[in-house]
Amino acid sequence: MPKSFDYLARCTTPNRTTAKSSSHLQNSASRAYNSAMKALQDKIKQLESDKHLLEENIRNAEKAFEKGQEQIVREASQLKDENGVLKETIVSLNQEKDFLTKQTQHLAREKERHLEQNSVEREQWRKEKGQYLAQVAEMGKSMQQLAKEKQAAVDELEAAKASSHVPVSYTHLTLPTICSV
Protein backbone atom coordinates (compact mmCIF):
# COMPACT_ATOMS: atom_id res chain seq x y z
CA MET A 1 0.00 0.00 0.00
CA PRO A 2 1.35 3.42 -0.91
CA LYS A 3 2.36 5.85 1.82
CA SER A 4 -0.47 8.26 1.04
CA PHE A 5 -3.04 5.50 1.74
CA ASP A 6 -1.26 4.46 4.93
CA TYR A 7 -1.33 8.04 6.14
CA LEU A 8 -5.03 8.34 5.31
CA ALA A 9 -5.77 5.12 7.14
CA ARG A 10 -4.08 6.34 10.32
CA CYS A 11 -5.71 9.72 10.20
CA THR A 12 -9.21 8.38 9.90
CA THR A 13 -10.68 6.25 12.63
CA PRO A 14 -13.89 4.25 12.30
CA ASN A 15 -15.29 5.77 15.43
CA ARG A 16 -15.37 9.33 14.23
CA THR A 17 -16.37 9.02 10.60
CA THR A 18 -19.21 7.41 8.95
CA ALA A 19 -18.90 4.76 6.30
CA LYS A 20 -20.01 7.23 3.67
CA SER A 21 -17.28 9.71 4.40
CA SER A 22 -14.77 6.88 4.57
CA SER A 23 -15.81 5.69 1.13
CA HIS A 24 -15.77 9.21 -0.19
CA LEU A 25 -12.31 9.70 1.20
CA GLN A 26 -11.10 6.50 -0.39
CA ASN A 27 -12.60 7.51 -3.74
CA SER A 28 -10.99 10.93 -3.50
CA ALA A 29 -7.64 9.38 -2.63
CA SER A 30 -8.03 6.87 -5.43
CA ARG A 31 -8.80 9.66 -7.91
CA ALA A 32 -5.82 11.63 -6.64
CA TYR A 33 -3.65 8.53 -6.96
CA ASN A 34 -4.92 7.85 -10.49
CA SER A 35 -4.48 11.49 -11.43
CA ALA A 36 -0.95 11.49 -10.02
CA MET A 37 -0.18 8.23 -11.83
CA LYS A 38 -1.52 9.63 -15.10
CA ALA A 39 0.54 12.79 -14.61
CA LEU A 40 3.60 10.65 -13.90
CA GLN A 41 2.92 8.51 -16.97
CA ASP A 42 2.50 11.67 -19.09
CA LYS A 43 5.70 13.06 -17.63
CA ILE A 44 7.49 9.74 -18.35
CA LYS A 45 6.20 9.83 -21.94
CA GLN A 46 7.34 13.44 -22.27
CA LEU A 47 10.74 12.58 -20.80
CA GLU A 48 11.05 9.56 -23.12
CA SER A 49 10.10 11.78 -26.09
CA ASP A 50 12.66 14.36 -24.95
CA LYS A 51 15.20 11.54 -24.51
CA HIS A 52 14.58 10.37 -28.11
CA LEU A 53 14.92 13.94 -29.38
CA LEU A 54 18.13 14.40 -27.41
CA GLU A 55 19.47 11.08 -28.70
CA GLU A 56 18.61 12.18 -32.27
CA ASN A 57 20.30 15.54 -31.65
CA ILE A 58 23.35 13.73 -30.28
CA ARG A 59 23.48 11.47 -33.35
CA ASN A 60 23.17 14.51 -35.64
CA ALA A 61 25.81 16.35 -33.64
CA GLU A 62 28.12 13.32 -33.84
CA LYS A 63 27.58 13.13 -37.62
CA ALA A 64 28.24 16.86 -37.94
CA PHE A 65 31.29 16.47 -35.70
CA GLU A 66 32.60 13.62 -37.88
CA LYS A 67 31.98 15.69 -41.02
CA GLY A 68 33.70 18.64 -39.35
CA GLN A 69 36.64 16.43 -38.41
CA GLU A 70 36.86 15.15 -41.99
CA GLN A 71 36.73 18.74 -43.26
CA ILE A 72 39.41 19.74 -40.76
CA VAL A 73 41.60 16.81 -41.85
CA ARG A 74 41.14 17.78 -45.53
CA GLU A 75 41.87 21.43 -44.79
CA ALA A 76 44.87 20.49 -42.64
CA SER A 77 46.20 18.36 -45.48
CA GLN A 78 45.60 21.18 -47.94
CA LEU A 79 47.30 23.66 -45.59
CA LYS A 80 50.22 21.25 -45.20
CA ASP A 81 50.55 21.04 -48.99
CA GLU A 82 50.31 24.83 -49.30
CA ASN A 83 52.87 25.18 -46.51
CA GLY A 84 55.24 22.94 -48.46
CA VAL A 85 54.74 25.04 -51.58
CA LEU A 86 55.29 28.22 -49.56
CA LYS A 87 58.48 26.81 -48.06
CA GLU A 88 59.74 25.96 -51.55
CA THR A 89 58.79 29.45 -52.72
CA ILE A 90 60.61 31.00 -49.75
CA VAL A 91 63.73 28.95 -50.50
CA SER A 92 63.53 29.99 -54.15
CA LEU A 93 63.03 33.64 -53.22
CA ASN A 94 65.95 33.51 -50.78
CA GLN A 95 68.16 32.05 -53.50
CA GLU A 96 67.03 34.76 -55.90
CA LYS A 97 67.64 37.40 -53.21
CA ASP A 98 71.16 36.04 -52.64
CA PHE A 99 71.82 36.08 -56.38
CA LEU A 100 70.52 39.64 -56.70
CA THR A 101 72.55 40.73 -53.68
CA LYS A 102 75.72 39.31 -55.23
CA GLN A 103 74.85 40.87 -58.57
CA THR A 104 74.18 44.23 -56.90
CA GLN A 105 77.52 44.04 -55.07
CA HIS A 106 79.27 43.15 -58.34
CA LEU A 107 77.58 46.06 -60.11
CA ALA A 108 78.56 48.41 -57.29
CA ARG A 109 82.20 47.29 -57.60
CA GLU A 110 82.00 47.71 -61.40
CA LYS A 111 80.48 51.16 -60.99
CA GLU A 112 83.24 52.13 -58.56
CA ARG A 113 85.87 50.84 -60.98
CA HIS A 114 84.27 52.70 -63.89
CA LEU A 115 84.05 55.88 -61.84
CA GLU A 116 87.73 55.63 -60.98
CA GLN A 117 88.58 54.84 -64.60
CA ASN A 118 86.34 57.67 -65.82
CA SER A 119 87.89 60.12 -63.40
CA VAL A 120 91.34 59.16 -64.68
CA GLU A 121 90.09 59.41 -68.27
CA ARG A 122 88.40 62.75 -67.51
CA GLU A 123 91.58 64.14 -66.02
CA GLN A 124 93.52 62.96 -69.06
CA TRP A 125 90.82 64.41 -71.33
CA ARG A 126 90.99 67.74 -69.48
CA LYS A 127 94.75 67.84 -69.97
CA GLU A 128 94.37 66.97 -73.66
CA LYS A 129 91.58 69.53 -74.00
CA GLY A 130 93.80 72.18 -72.42
CA GLN A 131 96.64 71.27 -74.79
CA TYR A 132 94.25 71.28 -77.74
CA LEU A 133 92.81 74.66 -76.73
CA ALA A 134 96.35 76.02 -76.38
CA GLN A 135 97.15 74.68 -79.88
CA VAL A 136 93.93 76.22 -81.23
CA ALA A 137 94.80 79.55 -79.60
CA GLU A 138 98.32 79.34 -81.06
CA MET A 139 96.85 78.52 -84.47
CA GLY A 140 94.47 81.44 -84.12
CA LYS A 141 97.41 83.75 -83.44
CA SER A 142 99.27 82.23 -86.37
CA MET A 143 96.23 82.69 -88.60
CA GLN A 144 95.89 86.29 -87.50
CA GLN A 145 99.57 86.82 -88.27
CA LEU A 146 99.08 85.15 -91.66
CA ALA A 147 96.01 87.26 -92.32
CA LYS A 148 97.98 90.40 -91.50
CA GLU A 149 100.83 89.26 -93.74
CA LYS A 150 98.35 88.40 -96.53
CA GLN A 151 96.71 91.78 -96.21
CA ALA A 152 100.08 93.44 -96.31
CA ALA A 153 100.99 91.46 -99.44
CA VAL A 154 97.67 92.32 -101.06
CA ASP A 155 98.17 95.96 -100.18
CA GLU A 156 101.69 95.80 -101.60
CA LEU A 157 100.44 94.15 -104.80
CA GLU A 158 97.72 96.71 -105.21
CA ALA A 159 100.22 99.48 -104.65
CA ALA A 160 102.59 97.92 -107.19
CA LYS A 161 99.78 97.40 -109.62
CA ALA A 162 98.68 100.93 -109.30
CA SER A 163 102.18 102.22 -109.90
CA SER A 164 103.04 100.08 -112.89
CA HIS A 165 101.29 99.33 -116.12
CA VAL A 166 101.94 95.96 -117.62
CA PRO A 167 101.29 95.52 -121.35
CA VAL A 168 98.77 92.86 -122.30
CA SER A 169 99.18 90.55 -125.33
CA TYR A 170 96.17 89.90 -127.41
CA THR A 171 97.86 87.49 -129.85
CA HIS A 172 96.07 84.51 -128.53
CA LEU A 173 92.82 86.14 -129.60
CA THR A 174 93.88 86.61 -133.22
CA LEU A 175 95.48 83.27 -133.99
CA PRO A 176 93.56 80.97 -136.37
CA THR A 177 91.71 78.08 -134.84
CA ILE A 178 92.12 74.63 -136.36
CA CYS A 179 88.95 72.74 -136.61
CA SER A 180 89.10 69.21 -137.73
CA VAL A 181 86.20 66.95 -137.91
C-alpha contacts under 8 A as a table, 3 or more apart, distances in Angstrom:
res1	aa1	res2	aa2	distance
1	M	5	F	6.52
1	M	6	D	6.76
2	P	5	F	5.54
2	P	6	D	6.48
3	K	6	D	4.97
3	K	7	Y	6.09
4	S	7	Y	5.18
4	S	8	L	6.24
5	F	8	L	4.98
5	F	9	A	6.06
5	F	29	A	7.44
6	D	9	A	5.06
6	D	10	R	6.37
7	Y	10	R	5.28
7	Y	11	C	6.21
8	L	11	C	5.12
8	L	12	T	6.21
9	A	12	T	5.49
9	A	13	T	7.45
10	R	13	T	6.99
12	T	16	R	7.58
12	T	17	T	7.22
12	T	22	S	7.85
13	T	16	R	5.83
13	T	17	T	6.65
14	P	17	T	5.64
14	P	18	T	7.04
14	P	19	A	7.84
15	N	18	T	7.76
17	T	21	S	6.30
17	T	22	S	6.59
18	T	21	S	5.44
18	T	22	S	6.26
19	A	22	S	4.96
19	A	23	S	6.09
20	K	23	S	5.15
20	K	24	H	6.07
21	S	24	H	4.86
21	S	25	L	5.92
22	S	25	L	5.03
22	S	26	Q	6.18
23	S	26	Q	5.02
23	S	27	N	6.12
24	H	27	N	5.06
24	H	28	S	6.06
25	L	28	S	5.03
25	L	29	A	6.04
26	Q	29	A	5.02
26	Q	30	S	5.91
27	N	30	S	4.91
27	N	31	R	6.03
28	S	31	R	5.09
28	S	32	A	6.09
29	A	32	A	4.95
29	A	33	Y	5.95
30	S	33	Y	4.92
30	S	34	N	6.03
31	R	34	N	5.00
31	R	35	S	5.86
32	A	35	S	4.98
32	A	36	A	5.93
33	Y	36	A	5.05
33	Y	37	M	5.99
34	N	37	M	4.94
34	N	38	K	6.00
35	S	38	K	5.07
35	S	39	A	6.08
36	A	39	A	5.00
36	A	40	L	6.04
37	M	40	L	4.94
37	M	41	Q	6.01
38	K	41	Q	4.95
38	K	42	D	6.01
39	A	42	D	5.01
39	A	43	K	5.98
40	L	43	K	4.91
40	L	44	I	5.97
41	Q	44	I	4.93
41	Q	45	K	6.10
42	D	45	K	5.03
42	D	46	Q	6.06
43	K	46	Q	4.94
43	K	47	L	5.98
44	I	47	L	4.96
44	I	48	E	5.96
45	K	48	E	4.99
45	K	49	S	6.02
46	Q	49	S	5.00
46	Q	50	D	6.03
47	L	50	D	4.90
47	L	51	K	5.89
48	E	51	K	4.80
48	E	52	H	6.17
49	S	52	H	5.11
49	S	53	L	6.22
50	D	53	L	5.00
50	D	54	L	6.00
51	K	54	L	5.02
51	K	55	E	6.01
52	H	55	E	4.98
52	H	56	E	6.07
53	L	56	E	5.00
53	L	57	N	6.05
54	L	57	N	4.90
54	L	58	I	5.99
55	E	58	I	4.95
55	E	59	R	6.15
56	E	59	R	5.04
56	E	60	N	6.13
57	N	60	N	5.02
57	N	61	A	5.91
58	I	61	A	4.92
58	I	62	E	5.97
59	R	62	E	5.02
59	R	63	K	6.15
60	N	63	K	5.03
60	N	64	A	6.04
61	A	64	A	4.97
61	A	65	F	5.86
62	E	65	F	4.85
62	E	66	E	6.04
63	K	66	E	5.05
63	K	67	K	6.13
64	A	67	K	4.99
64	A	68	G	5.91
65	F	68	G	4.88
65	F	69	Q	6.00
66	E	69	Q	4.95
66	E	70	E	6.12
67	K	70	E	5.00
67	K	71	Q	6.07
68	G	71	Q	4.95
68	G	72	I	5.99
69	Q	72	I	4.92
69	Q	73	V	6.04
70	E	73	V	5.02
70	E	74	R	6.14
71	Q	74	R	5.05
71	Q	75	E	5.99
72	I	75	E	5.01
72	I	76	A	5.82
73	V	76	A	4.99
73	V	77	S	6.06
74	R	77	S	5.09
74	R	78	Q	6.10
75	E	78	Q	4.89
75	E	79	L	5.93
76	A	79	L	4.97
76	A	80	K	5.98
77	S	80	K	4.95
77	S	81	D	6.20
78	Q	81	D	5.06
78	Q	82	E	6.10
79	L	82	E	4.91
79	L	83	N	5.84
80	K	83	N	4.92
80	K	84	G	6.22
81	D	84	G	5.08
81	D	85	V	6.34
82	E	85	V	5.00
82	E	86	L	6.03
83	N	86	L	4.94
83	N	87	K	6.05
84	G	87	K	5.06
84	G	88	E	6.24
85	V	88	E	5.08
85	V	89	T	6.09
86	L	89	T	4.88
86	L	90	I	6.01
87	K	90	I	5.00
87	K	91	V	6.17
88	E	91	V	5.09
88	E	92	S	6.12
89	T	92	S	4.98
89	T	93	L	5.98
90	I	93	L	4.99
90	I	94	N	5.99
91	V	94	N	5.08
91	V	95	Q	6.19
92	S	95	Q	5.11
92	S	96	E	6.17
93	L	96	E	4.94
93	L	97	K	5.95
94	N	97	K	4.89
94	N	98	D	6.09
95	Q	98	D	5.06
95	Q	99	F	6.15
96	E	99	F	4.99
96	E	100	L	6.05
97	K	100	L	5.05
97	K	101	T	5.95
98	D	101	T	5.00
98	D	102	K	6.18
99	F	102	K	5.19
99	F	103	Q	6.08
100	L	103	Q	4.87
100	L	104	T	5.88
101	T	104	T	5.03
101	T	105	Q	6.13
102	K	105	Q	5.06
102	K	106	H	6.08
103	Q	106	H	4.98
103	Q	107	L	6.06
104	T	107	L	5.02
104	T	108	A	6.06
105	Q	108	A	5.01
105	Q	109	R	6.24
106	H	109	R	5.12
106	H	110	E	6.13
107	L	110	E	4.90
107	L	111	K	5.94
108	A	111	K	5.00
108	A	112	E	6.11
109	R	112	E	5.04
109	R	113	R	6.13
110	E	113	R	5.00
110	E	114	H	6.02
111	K	114	H	5.01
111	K	115	L	5.98
112	E	115	L	5.05
112	E	116	E	6.19
113	R	116	E	5.13
113	R	117	Q	6.04
114	H	117	Q	4.86
114	H	118	N	5.72
115	L	118	N	4.93
115	L	119	S	5.93
116	E	119	S	5.11
116	E	120	V	6.26
117	Q	120	V	5.13
117	Q	121	E	6.06
118	N	121	E	4.81
118	N	122	R	5.74
119	S	122	R	4.91
119	S	123	E	6.05
120	V	123	E	5.16
120	V	124	Q	6.20
121	E	124	Q	5.00
121	E	125	W	5.90
122	R	125	W	4.82
122	R	126	R	5.95
123	E	126	R	5.03
123	E	127	K	6.27
124	Q	127	K	5.11
124	Q	128	E	6.15
125	W	128	E	4.95
125	W	129	K	5.83
126	R	129	K	4.90
126	R	130	G	6.02
127	K	130	G	5.07
127	K	131	Q	6.21
128	E	131	Q	5.00
128	E	132	Y	5.94
129	K	132	Y	4.92
129	K	133	L	5.94
130	G	133	L	5.08
130	G	134	A	6.08
131	Q	134	A	5.01
131	Q	135	Q	6.14
132	Y	135	Q	4.96
132	Y	136	V	6.05
133	L	136	V	4.89
133	L	137	A	6.01
134	A	137	A	5.02
134	A	138	E	6.07
135	Q	138	E	4.95
135	Q	139	M	5.99
136	V	139	M	4.93
136	V	140	G	5.99
137	A	140	G	4.91
137	A	141	K	6.25
138	E	141	K	5.09
138	E	142	S	6.11
139	M	142	S	4.82
139	M	143	M	5.90
140	G	143	M	4.97
140	G	144	Q	6.08
141	K	144	Q	5.03
141	K	145	Q	6.12
142	S	145	Q	4.98
142	S	146	L	6.05
143	M	146	L	4.86
143	M	147	A	5.90
144	Q	147	A	4.92
144	Q	148	K	6.10
145	Q	148	K	5.07
145	Q	149	E	6.12
146	L	149	E	4.92
146	L	150	K	5.89
147	A	150	K	4.95
147	A	151	Q	6.01
148	K	151	Q	5.07
148	K	152	A	6.07
149	E	152	A	4.97
149	E	153	A	6.11
150	K	153	A	4.98
150	K	154	V	6.03
151	Q	154	V	4.97
151	Q	155	D	5.95
152	A	155	D	4.99
152	A	156	E	6.01
153	A	156	E	4.90
153	A	157	L	6.03
154	V	157	L	5.01
154	V	158	E	6.05
155	D	158	E	5.11
155	D	159	A	6.05
156	E	159	A	5.00
156	E	160	A	6.04
157	L	160	A	4.95
157	L	161	K	5.85
158	E	161	K	4.92
158	E	162	A	5.95
159	A	162	A	5.10
159	A	163	S	6.24
160	A	163	S	5.11
160	A	164	S	6.11
161	K	164	S	5.34
161	K	165	H	6.95
162	A	165	H	7.48
169	S	172	H	7.51
170	Y	173	L	5.49
170	Y	174	T	7.05
171	T	174	T	5.28
171	T	175	L	6.37
172	H	175	L	5.64
